[in-house]
Amino acid sequence: MRNSWLRLLPALLFLVLAAYLGAALWGLLHRLPAGSPDVAGEAPLLLRGIALRRELVLDAPAGTFADGARLPAGTELAEGFSAPCSVLVFSGSDGLETLSPEDAAGWDVPALRELLDTPLPASAGTARRVVTGFDWAFAALCPADAAPESGERRRLRFSGREESVDALVLSVSPAEDGLCAVVFRLTAGDDAYWRLRLCTAELIS
C-alpha cells in the first residue's frame, strides 16, 4: 500500500501545482482592466489636415458630366480643352485646386495652420473640379513628439472610413509650438477619398 502511494505521489504533486498555477493565472486576468490586450498599445493619434491632388477647375454647364465621372484622355471637357489624361470630374469648386502635393512639401506649421483655419469659399454654380493625377497628399499637423520620419510608411484611417490606407511620409517640417507639418503621399482612391479636402485622419501605425 505504501508503495502504491509513492507511485501516485508525482501525479498528485503535478495536479496540485497545476491547480495553483491555474488559480494564479485566473486572478491575474481578473485584475487586468477591460480591453487589456491593448494596454501595451497607444491610442490612435488624430491628425487635422488637408487633402491635395493635381487638379484644375473648368466651367461646364450642369448635367454635362455625372458627378464623379471617370473620363478617358481626349474627352472634351470644355470648349477648346480636352482631358490630357484619364480624369475624374466632380461638381463644385472650393478654390484650393491650384494647391498641389508638391506645394505642401514647403509648408511649415504656421502656414498649414492658417490654411486649415481659413473657411473654404463657396463654390461657383457651374464650376467643375477635374482630378488629373491619382496619387495625392495629406498635409497634417502632428504633435512633434509623435511625428514620423520622412521616408517611413504609415497607415491612416480617415474620418468616416472603416479601413485604413497605406501612406508614405514625404516630408516633416521643423517643430514649432510642439507641432510639425507632416505630408503623406497616398494612392488609395474612391469617390470618398477624391472628395476629401479639410479632413481628419487617425495615424494608427
MIVEXVEX-560671 format. One line per 2 residues: number of its first residue (from 1); their letters; for each residue y, x, z of C-alpha. Coordinates in nm, 2 decimals. Each point is the difference from the previous one (the first is absolute). Layout:
NUM = a = Y:X:Z ~ ...
//
This chain:
1 = mr = 0.00:0.00:0.00 ~ 0.23:0.29:0.09
3 = ns = -0.06:0.16:-0.34 ~ 0.08:-0.33:-0.17
5 = wl = 0.34:-0.01:0.16 ~ 0.06:0.36:-0.09
7 = rl = -0.07:-0.08:-0.36 ~ 0.24:-0.29:0.00
9 = lp = 0.28:0.19:0.17 ~ 0.16:0.14:-0.32
11 = al = 0.01:-0.34:-0.16 ~ 0.15:-0.15:0.31
13 = lf = 0.27:0.27:0.02 ~ 0.08:-0.05:-0.37
15 = lv = 0.05:-0.38:0.05 ~ 0.22:0.06:0.31
17 = la = 0.22:0.25:-0.20 ~ 0.02:-0.23:-0.30
19 = ay = 0.11:-0.29:0.22 ~ 0.26:0.22:0.17
21 = lg = 0.15:0.13:-0.33 ~ 0.00:-0.36:-0.14
23 = aa = 0.19:-0.13:0.30 ~ 0.25:0.28:-0.02
25 = lw = 0.06:-0.06:-0.37 ~ 0.04:-0.37:0.05
27 = gl = 0.26:0.06:0.27 ~ 0.19:0.24:-0.23
29 = lh = 0.01:-0.24:-0.28 ~ 0.14:-0.28:0.22
31 = rl = 0.27:0.23:0.13 ~ 0.14:0.07:-0.35
33 = pa = 0.28:-0.22:-0.12 ~ -0.05:-0.26:-0.28
35 = gs = 0.00:0.17:-0.34 ~ -0.13:0.33:0.15
37 = pd = -0.14:0.13:-0.33 ~ 0.36:0.05:-0.12
39 = va = 0.13:0.15:0.32 ~ 0.00:0.35:-0.15
41 = ge = 0.18:-0.11:-0.31 ~ 0.37:-0.07:-0.04
43 = ap = 0.16:-0.32:-0.10 ~ 0.12:-0.02:-0.36
45 = ll = 0.35:0.12:-0.06 ~ 0.23:-0.25:-0.16
47 = lr = 0.23:0.15:-0.27 ~ 0.31:-0.17:-0.15
49 = gi = 0.08:0.10:-0.35 ~ 0.06:-0.08:-0.36
51 = al = -0.23:-0.02:-0.30 ~ 0.12:0.18:-0.31
53 = rr = -0.13:0.00:-0.36 ~ 0.11:0.10:-0.35
55 = el = 0.18:-0.32:-0.10 ~ 0.27:-0.14:-0.22
57 = vl = 0.18:-0.33:-0.02 ~ 0.03:-0.22:-0.31
59 = da = 0.17:-0.33:-0.06 ~ -0.24:-0.25:-0.14
61 = pa = 0.00:-0.38:-0.01 ~ -0.20:-0.18:0.26
63 = gt = -0.35:-0.07:-0.12 ~ -0.01:0.29:-0.25
65 = fa = -0.27:0.17:0.20 ~ -0.23:-0.12:0.28
67 = dg = 0.09:0.15:0.34 ~ -0.21:0.30:0.06
69 = ar = -0.12:0.02:-0.37 ~ -0.15:0.33:-0.11
71 = lp = 0.11:0.07:-0.36 ~ -0.12:0.27:-0.24
73 = ag = 0.21:0.28:-0.14 ~ 0.22:-0.12:-0.29
75 = te = 0.05:-0.35:0.14 ~ 0.36:-0.11:-0.08
77 = la = 0.16:-0.05:0.35 ~ 0.35:-0.07:-0.11
79 = eg = 0.20:0.01:-0.32 ~ -0.03:0.36:-0.14
81 = fs = -0.22:0.12:0.29 ~ -0.38:0.03:0.00
83 = ap = -0.23:0.10:0.28 ~ -0.04:0.39:-0.01
85 = cs = -0.34:-0.03:0.17 ~ -0.21:-0.26:0.17
87 = vl = 0.23:-0.18:0.24 ~ 0.02:-0.27:0.27
89 = vf = 0.28:-0.26:-0.02 ~ 0.12:-0.18:0.31
91 = sg = 0.28:-0.26:0.02 ~ 0.31:0.10:0.20
93 = sd = 0.17:0.32:0.10 ~ 0.10:0.15:0.33
95 = gl = 0.24:0.26:-0.14 ~ -0.22:0.29:0.11
97 = et = -0.19:0.05:-0.32 ~ 0.20:0.32:-0.08
99 = ls = -0.16:0.17:0.30 ~ -0.31:0.19:-0.08
101 = pe = -0.28:0.18:0.20 ~ 0.17:0.33:-0.10
103 = da = 0.33:-0.11:0.16 ~ -0.17:-0.06:0.34
105 = ag = -0.12:0.36:0.03 ~ 0.36:0.12:0.08
107 = wd = 0.08:-0.27:0.26 ~ 0.07:0.10:0.36
109 = vp = -0.02:-0.24:0.30 ~ 0.36:-0.13:-0.02
111 = al = -0.02:-0.07:-0.38 ~ -0.33:-0.19:0.04
113 = re = 0.12:-0.19:0.31 ~ 0.32:-0.11:-0.18
115 = ll = -0.21:-0.13:-0.30 ~ -0.24:-0.19:0.23
117 = dt = 0.29:-0.16:0.19 ~ 0.19:-0.12:-0.31
119 = pl = -0.08:-0.36:-0.10 ~ -0.15:-0.04:-0.35
121 = pa = 0.24:-0.16:-0.25 ~ -0.07:-0.34:-0.14
123 = sa = -0.20:0.00:-0.33 ~ 0.16:-0.10:-0.33
125 = gt = -0.16:-0.31:-0.14 ~ -0.12:0.15:-0.33
127 = ar = -0.08:0.36:0.12 ~ -0.35:0.13:-0.05
129 = rv = -0.13:0.30:0.19 ~ -0.23:0.21:-0.23
131 = vt = -0.24:0.25:0.16 ~ -0.07:0.29:-0.23
133 = gf = -0.21:0.23:0.23 ~ -0.30:-0.09:0.21
135 = dw = 0.02:0.27:0.26 ~ 0.27:-0.08:0.26
137 = af = 0.15:0.12:0.33 ~ 0.05:-0.13:0.35
139 = aa = 0.29:0.18:0.17 ~ 0.00:-0.08:0.38
141 = lc = 0.15:0.10:0.33 ~ -0.27:0.16:0.22
143 = pa = 0.02:0.14:0.36 ~ 0.04:0.37:-0.03
145 = da = -0.28:0.07:0.25 ~ -0.25:-0.21:-0.21
147 = ap = 0.12:0.10:-0.35 ~ -0.27:0.12:-0.24
149 = es = 0.03:0.33:-0.19 ~ 0.09:0.02:-0.37
151 = ge = -0.32:0.00:-0.21 ~ -0.21:-0.19:0.25
153 = rr = -0.19:-0.31:-0.10 ~ 0.04:-0.30:0.23
155 = rl = -0.08:-0.37:0.00 ~ 0.26:-0.28:0.01
157 = rf = -0.04:-0.37:0.06 ~ 0.30:-0.20:-0.12
159 = sg = 0.11:-0.32:0.19 ~ -0.19:-0.30:-0.11
161 = re = -0.29:0.20:-0.15 ~ -0.34:0.03:0.16
163 = es = -0.11:0.31:-0.18 ~ 0.14:0.35:0.03
165 = vd = 0.09:0.22:-0.29 ~ -0.01:0.38:-0.06
167 = al = 0.33:0.18:-0.01 ~ 0.11:0.36:-0.07
169 = vl = 0.29:0.14:0.21 ~ 0.25:0.13:-0.25
171 = sv = 0.27:0.12:0.23 ~ 0.12:0.00:0.36
173 = sp = 0.37:0.04:0.09 ~ 0.13:0.21:0.29
175 = ae = 0.00:-0.20:0.32 ~ 0.32:-0.18:0.11
177 = dg = 0.04:-0.23:0.30 ~ -0.37:0.03:0.06
179 = lc = -0.09:-0.12:-0.35 ~ -0.11:0.14:-0.34
181 = av = 0.03:-0.16:-0.34 ~ -0.35:0.01:-0.15
183 = vf = -0.08:-0.07:-0.36 ~ -0.36:-0.11:-0.09
185 = rl = -0.14:-0.03:-0.36 ~ -0.23:-0.29:-0.07
187 = ta = -0.20:-0.13:-0.30 ~ -0.14:-0.32:0.15
189 = gd = 0.14:-0.30:-0.18 ~ -0.02:-0.38:-0.04
191 = da = 0.28:-0.26:-0.01 ~ 0.05:0.03:0.38
193 = yw = 0.07:0.37:-0.01 ~ 0.22:-0.01:-0.31
195 = rl = 0.22:-0.26:0.17 ~ 0.06:0.21:0.31
197 = rl = 0.35:0.15:0.06 ~ 0.12:0.01:0.36
199 = ct = -0.32:-0.02:0.20 ~ -0.21:0.13:0.29
201 = ae = -0.34:0.17:0.00 ~ -0.23:0.13:0.27
203 = li = -0.09:0.37:-0.01 ~ -0.36:-0.04:0.11
205 = s = -0.15:0.34:-0.07
//
